[in-house]
C-alpha cells in the first residue's frame, strides 16, 4: 500500500469523496436513527437498484458456482413495494437475523482517520449506512450497484504522531458524563490513519408451514442421495402467504422441545425432532411488527402487532406467549410518547424480568411476568432522547443528544432494569454514532463517523470508561440487518464476544475467509483461523471453551457447523455438523435469515417475506443427525 502524500494536521483524516459509491447519506434525525452494520453482498446477476438484506426471506435460489460464490447473503431480486416494519431487526436482519456483508464498490477513504477516543480508531470508511438518499424502500440504506464490495470495515491502521495527536486530545477526547468510578487518565492517546484506499435454482419443496406436512417422514425426499457423514433434513416448512408489499418474519426461538417462528400475522411452533406442530398456530388480528429476540427464563416471549391496517396504525399491541404451550398471557397497549414520539414502530427486548419497549425517542419498561408498567426513560440532560435499547445480560440505552446543535453527539448509558436508574453514562465524541452493540457483557460498541466514513470498535469497562479499541489491520464483514426507523443495536450476526475476546469474520470477495480473535484488553489480534471450506465462516456464539461458527454452503456442498478452541495454542476447526449437498441450494436461498445451533441441530429461517412470485416462500429448515 502506498503512503499518502500529505498528513493532515487535525488528526481526523482528509474529507471523503461522497460522489461514487461511498458515503452514508444525510445525517439522521434523532427520531429516526438508522442502525449501522455491514450491508449484504449483491448476488451475481442482480440488477441495479437491488436493496440489501433487510427484506427478510428473500426469494429462494441456488448458490453460485466458484466463479462468483455466495460469500455473503444476497438481497432479493426485486424489492417489495412496501416498507418492512422496523421495530425488530435481525440478525433480521441481522442482522443477527438479517444480512450484512459487503456490497457495492469500495470507496477510497482519506489517508488518516482517528478513533473517537484518540486511540487506534476507525479503519477506513463506513459506507453503507445511509448511502445516497434515493432509497428503494422508506428508510432503506439505499441501493448498491451490482457486484463489487462495500464494506465499512475497510482500512489499515497506522500510528500518527505530533500535532495530530494534540489536536485529537481536544477535538476527539472522551467525556464521561456519569460513571461509577475510574477514568482514562494516564492513557496515552494514539491516533490511527485510515487506509487509502429471487435467485434461480431448484424449486422449493412443498411442505405447508402450518406443520400439516409429514414432518420427519421427508415426503419430498430432501434426504435422497445423502452421503455418509452428512446430516439429514429433519424437517422443512414453507411460509404463509404474504401481501405483495412483503411482510416481516421476525424471531426464531428454540427450546429443548419446540422451535417457534413468527411470520406475517402468525406464530408457528414445531417439535424440534420431526417438525410436527407443537401447538395450534396462533393468528393475530393484524401483522406482527416486533418481537423480543430473547426469551425469558420461563421460555416466554412478547409479540407486538399492529392495532389496525391503515397507514396510521401503530405497533402498540403487546401479547405474552408461552413457547412451550402457545398459551397467551398478559396483554398491554404501548402508549405514545411526546410529540414525534409515537408507537408507529417500536423495538422490544428482554433483560431478566424486564421487558423494554423502545419508541423513536423514549422507552417504557414493563414487568415481563405480569405486563405491569415499571418506569419510563425519556428526555434528559442536553436534549438527549433515547434512540435504542439492548436486551440480554445488560440494559443499555443509546441516546441522541443536542440534535442540530454544535454539541450534537451520542450517549450510552447502562440502566438498572428494575428501576431505570442510570449506572453510568458514556459520552461519545461529536461526529461519532453508536450503530451496533456487538456485546453487552462486556460492552463492545461499533461506531461510525459519517463525515469521515470511518469506523471504530470500542470495549468499555464495567463502569463505562474506555478499555480498548480494535487495532487490527483487516477488513471485517459481520452480517447486520436493517435498522430503519429505529436503531437495531443487536442486529448483527458474526460478531461474538466472551469475557476476554472479540471474534470477527474477515471479508473476502471469493473463497475462504478467516475468523480473527481480538483481545478486549488491548484491541490487538490474538490468533486467527481459516474457514475449512471455500466459503465464509461466521461466528455464532461461544460455549465457554469453544467458538461455534457456521460455514456457508457452496454450489457443491451444504453448510457446516464447526467448533474452534478459544484457549491453548491450537485453534483448528472441528466439524460438528455437515449439511447435505442435496439441499445446499435451499439452505443458501435463505438470504435474510436467522440461524441457530441448539442441542446438535441446526436451524435456519427467513426473517422477511417478499410476497411476490408464484412459488411458496421458505420459512424454516432444520438439520440434525
N, C-alpha and C positions, 0 to 999 in steps of 0.2 A: 504494500500500500504506500503510495507516495505521500510525502509530508506536505501538509498545507503550506502555502507560501507565506501567509501572514498570521500572526497570533493576535486575536482581539484583546483589548485591554479591559473589557468589562467583565471578563470571566464567564460569560454566558454563551458565547458562540455567535457566529455570524447569522444574520437573518436567513431564514429558509425560503427557497423559491417555492411559492404556492401555486405556480402555474402548472402544469403537468399533473402527475398522478398523486403528488404528495398533498400534505395539508390535512387539516382537521375540520374545516368548515368554520362557521361563525361561532363565537363564544356562546355557551349555553346559558339560558335563563335559569335562575336558581329554582324556578318552579318546574323546570323540565330538564334536569341534569341527565345527560346521557352517560351511560357507563362506557368504560373503555376496556378493550381486550382485543386480541388479535383476531381480525376478521377472517372468515374461511376462504380457502382456496377456491378459485373459479375452476370448474371442471373443464376438461378438454371439450372443444366444440361448443362451449357455451356462447350464446350471443352477447353482444354488448348490452349493458343495462341489466345484467344479472345481479340481483341483490345477494348479500352474503347470508350466513346461516340462520338468521332469525326465523325465516319461515319454517317452522318446525315440521319435521316429517316430510321433507322434500320428496318429489316423485322418486320412485324406486328405479334402480337401474343397476347395470353391471359395472364392475370395476374396470378401470382402464388397463391396457397392456403396459409392459415395461417402458415403452417409449414415452408414455405420459401417465405414470402411475398415480393412483388416488392417494397422494401423500397427505392430503388434508381433505376434510369433509367438503363436499360440494354443495352449492346452493341449488335451488330448483331452476328448471329450465325457464319457467315463466312465473313472475311474481303474482300472487293473488291480488285482486283489485282492492281488497280492504286491508286495513292495518291490523297486524296482530296485536292482541291485547298485551300491554306491557306488564305491569304488576308482577309477573313471575318470569324470571329468566331461567335459563338452564345452561348450565350446563345447559339449559334451554337456550340453552340456549344457553352455554353454555352452553356457554355457557352448557357447569357444568355447566337436556344437557346442552346444549347449544353448540354452536360450532364456532371455531375460531380457526386460526391458521392464516397463513399469508394469502394475499391476493392482490391483483393489480400490479402496476410497475413500481419497483422500488424508487424511492426518492433519495437524492443525494443530500445528506444532512450537512449542516455547516461544519466547519473544521473543529470547533471547540464547543463543548457543551458541559454545563455544570449541573451537579445534583442540587436539589433544593436545600440541602444542609451543608453545602460546602465540602462534601466528601465525594469519593468516587461516585459519580452520579449517572445521569441519563446517558445511555449509549445509543447514539444515533437518533433517528427520528421516530416520531409516533404518528404515522399516518393512520388512517383507518377509522378514526372516531370522529365523525362529522363529515369528512370529505367535502367536496363542493356541495352546496345546499340543494342541488336538484335530486332529492331522494325519490326512489321509486315508490316507497310507501311513506305515510306520515311518520316522521321521526326516524326514518331509516338512516344509517350511517352513510348512505349513498352508494352509488353504483360504481363498481370497479370495472375497468376494461378487462376483456378476456385474457387469460394467460398471465404469465409473469408472477410477481410476488410483491405483496405489500405487507411487510412485517414490521410492527412497531418496535421490535427488539433488535433492530439493525444497529451496527456501530461498534467501534472498538475503542476501549478507553486508553487514555494516556494522561500522565500527570502534568499539570500546568503549574508553573512556579512564578513567583514575582508578583507584579501588580494585580494580576487577575485574581489571585487568592485574596489579597487585601480587599479588593472590591467585593468579592463574594462574601466576606465576613459581614459586610454592611448590607448588601443587597439581598443575599440569599440565606442569611442566617436564620436559624430556627428559633422561634419564640414559644415558650411553654406557658400557656395561659393558666393552667391549673395542673399541679402534679402532686403526688403523694410523697415526693421526696426524690432526691437525686437530680442531676442535671448533666449537661455535656461539657462542663467547664474542664479545661485542661486537655481537651481533644484537639489535635492539630487538624484543621480542615485541609482536605486535599481535593482539588478540583480536577475534573476529568474532561477530556475532549470527546467530541462525537466523531465517529469515522465519516470521512467523505464517502464520502462515499454514498326436467324429469329425464333421467338418462335411460338409454336403451338397454335392453338385456332380456333375460328370460322373464316371462310373465310371473307375477306373484301367485303363489298357490292359493287355493280357495279354502279358507277356514274362518268361519264367522267370528268376529271379535266378541260376540256375546258368549263365547265358550261352548256353543252348541255343536262344534265340530267334535271329531273323535279324539281330540287331545293326543295322548301319548301313543295312540294306535297309528299315527302317521298316515292318514288316508291319502296324502298327496305324494307319498314316497320320497319325502325330503331326505331320508337316510339311505336311499338307494345308491349303491356304489361307494358307500362309506369305507374308507381304508383303515387298516389296522393302525391303532394309535390315535385315531381321530375321535373326537367327542361325537355325540349324536344330538340331533334336534329333539329336544324334549317336547316342545310344542310351539306352535306359531299361531298368531291371531291377527286378523285384519281389523282395520279401523272402521268405526261407524261412518256413515255418510256425513260430509261436512258441507256447509254452504260454499258457493263459488268464490266467496271472498276469503275462504280459509277459516281455520279455527285452531285454537291452542289445544295441545295435548300435554299439559304440564305434569310434572311429578312422576316418580316411579318409586314405590315403596315396597321393600321386600322384607318379610319376616321369615321365621323358620318354617312357616306353613303356607303363606299366601304371598302372591305378587299382585300389587294393586296399581292400576293405571287410570288416569283421567284422560278423557278425550271429548272435546266439544261440550256437550251437556251431561255427559255420563261418567260414571265411575265403575270400573270393571275389576273383578277380583278372581284370580286363578290359583288353583292349587299348584305349588311350585314344582311338584313332580310330574304331573301329567297334563296340566293346563285346564282341567275341568273347572267349571265355575265353583268358586268357594262360597259365594253367596249371590243372591239376586242382584243384577245390575241396578245401580241407583241412577235415576234420571232427575235432573234438576230443572226447575221451571225455565231457567234461561242459561246461557252459556257460562261455563266455568271461566273465571277471569284471573284467579290467583289461587295458589295453594301453598302450604308450608312445605318446603323441601325436606325439612326434618320431621320426625315423628316423636311423640312423647315416650317416656319410659314405659307407659302403658300401651304402646302401639296405637296411638290415636293421632289423627291429623285434623287440620282445619281447611275446609274448602270455602272459597269465596265465589259467588256467582252474581250475575247482573240482576238488577231489580226491574229490568224491562228490556225491550228490544229496540227502542228508539235511539236516536243519536244522543239524547240527553240522559240515557240510562247510566246508572252508576254501579260500580263494582263494590257494593256495600253490604251484601247479604252473606253472613258467616254461618257455617254449619260444621259442627264437630262430627267426625266419623270414627268409628271403631274399626280398625283394619281387620281384626280377627273375625268379626261377625257382620260388618256392614251396618251395624246399628247406628242410628242418628242420635247424637247427644244434644248439647245445648245449641242455641241459635242466638245471633246478635245482629244488629244493624250498625254499621260504621257511620258515625256522624261526620258531616263535613267539618273542615277546619274553618279558618277565616277566609277572607277574600282571596280568590285564586288558589284556594287550598281545598278543593272538593275531593270526593271519593270517586271521581270518574275512573281512576285507576289506583290500585293500591298494591303493596307488596307485603307478604306475610312471612314471618319467621318465628321459630320456637327457640327459646333459651330456657332450659329447665322447665319450670312450671309456668313460665310466662310466654304468652303469645304477643308478639309485637306486630302491630299493623301500621305500615308506613304510608302516609299520603305524600303529596308532592312537596309539602312544606312543613309537615309536622308528623307526629306519630302518637298512637294510643296503645297502651299496654293492657292486656286482659289476663285474668287468671285462666290458664289453659284448661284447668279441670272443670271450672264452673261457668266460664264466659263472663264473669264479673269484671267490670272495668276497674283497673288499678290506678293508673296515672296517665297524664298526657306529657308529651315532650313537644314544646312549641318554640316560638321565637325567644332568643336570649341574646345578651351581650350587644355587640355592634351589628344589629340587624342580621343575626345568624339564624338561618332557617334549616332545620333538619331535612336532608335530602334523601337519606337512605339509612337502613339499619341492617345489622347482621344477626344471624342466629347461630345455634350450636353451642360451643363452650363459653362464649362471651357475647355480651350485647354491646356492640359498638354502634355509635351514631356518627355519620359523616354529615356535616352541615356546610352550607354555602353562606358566607358572611360578606357584608358590605358590597353587595352587588352593584355594579355600575359606579363604584367609587374608586378612589385611588388606593383604598385599602381592601380591595376585593381579594378574598382568599378562602380556603377551606379550613375546617377544623375537624379533628377526630376526637371523640370522647368515648370513654368506657363508662357505661351506666350500670347501676345496680338493678338487676331485672325485677326485683320485688318492689323497689321503691322509686326507681328512676333517678336516684341520687348520682351525681357525677363523681366518678372516682379520679379521673384525670382528664386533662384536655391537651391535645397536641395541635398547635397552630402551624399550618402548612404555609410556607412562604408564598407570596404573591406570584401568580403565573402558573402555579402547580395545582393540579386537580387529582384528587383521590378517585381512581376509576374502579379499582378492584381490591378486595382483601384476599390474598392468596391463603392466608391462615388467620384465625382469630386467637389462637392459643398455641404458640406465641403469635403476636400481631405482626403480620407481614403485609405491607401495603404496596400496591402497584400504583405509581403516579405518572402523570403525563404533563408536559408543558406544551400547550397548544401553539403558542407563538414560536417556540424554538423547535417544535417537532422532536421532542426528546422524551425519554422515559427514565424511570428510576424505580428500583425496588428497595424498600427500606424495612428493616426489622426494628421494632420498638421493644424496650424493656417493659417489665410489668408495671412500671409507674408512668409509662407513656413517653419516656425520653428515648433518644435515639441509641440503638445498639450498633447497627451496621447498615451498610448499603452494598448491594450486589456489585461486585467488581470483577466481572468475568468477560474475557474477550470472546464473545459468542453472540449469535443471533438465536433467540428462543421463539418457540411457537406453541404455547399452550392454546387450548381451544376455549374460546369465550363466546358467549351468546350475546344476543341483542339486549340493550337497555334503552328503551325508547323514551317514555315519559318519566321513568324513574331510574336511578342508578341500580344496577344489578351487581352489588358488591361481590356476591359469592357465585357468580355465573360463569366461572371458569372451571374446566376440567384439564388436568395435565400439570397443574401447579400444586404440589403437595409439600407439606412441611411436617416434620416431627419436632421434638424439643430442641434439637441442635442443628438440623439440616433442612435446606430447601432443595427440592428436586424439580428441575425444569427440563422439558424436552427441547432439543435443538431444532432449528429449522433446516430443512433440506428441500431442494427442488426435485430430487429424484433419489431413489434408493433408501438405504437405511439411515436413520438419524441416530442421535445419542441422547441419553439422559445424563444430565450433569448434576452432581451433588455439590451444594454450595454451603459453606459454613455460615450459620447465622451469627456466630460470634465475630467473624472477620469479613464476611462477604466474599471470601475467596473460594475458588474451586478446591474441593477435596478429592474427588475422583469422578470418572465418567465411564459409562458402559454403552456399547453399541447395540442397536436393535438386532435381534437374532435373525431377522428376515430382511428382505429388501424393501420393507415398508416401515413407516414411522412407528415409534413406540411412545405410549402416553402413560405417565404415572397416574395411578388411581387412588392409592392410599398406602399407608404403612400399617403393619400389624405388630410393631414392636421391634422386631429384628430383621424384617424384610420389607422391601418396597414391592407392592403389587402393581403391575403395569399391563396395559393392553396393547398388543401389536396388531395393527390394522390388517385386514385381508388384502390380498393381491388378486390379480386376474387368475392365478392358478393355485391359490391356497387360501384357506379360511384364516380368520384371525386367531390370535393366541392370547392366552393369559399367562404371564410369567412372574416369577418372584426373583428379587435381587437382594442378596445380603447387604445390609446397610452398615455392618460393622466388619472388622477384620480387614485383611489385605486383598481378599478375592471378592469380586463383585460380578461374577459370572451369572448369567440368567439361567433359571431353571424353569422348564416348561411345566405349567400346571394344567393347561387345557389347550388342545389343538382343535379348533373348529373345523368341520369338514369342508373340503374343497367344493363339494357339490352345492353348497348353499352360500358360497363366497359372494355371488352376485347379489343375493338377498341381503346378506349381512352388510355389504358395502353400500347398499342402497338406502340405509338409514343415515341420510346426510345430516339431519338435525336431530340429535339423539341424546338419550340418557342411557348410561351404561353402568353396570354394577356386577361385582363378582361376590357371591354370597354362598357359603357352605358348599363350595365346589361347583356351583352353577353360574353360568354367565348369562346375564340378561341385557337385552338391548331393545329400546323402544323409541318411537318417534316423539318429538315434542312439538311438532307443528304439522297440521293437515292442510294441504293446499286447496282441497275441494274442487280440483279440476281433473279432467280426464275421465275416461270411461271405466278404467280398471279400479278395483278396490285398492285403497292405500294400506300399507303395512302399519300395524300398531305395535306388536311386540313379538319377540323371538327369544326362546330360552334354549341354552345348550347345557349338556351335562354328560357324565359318564354313563 
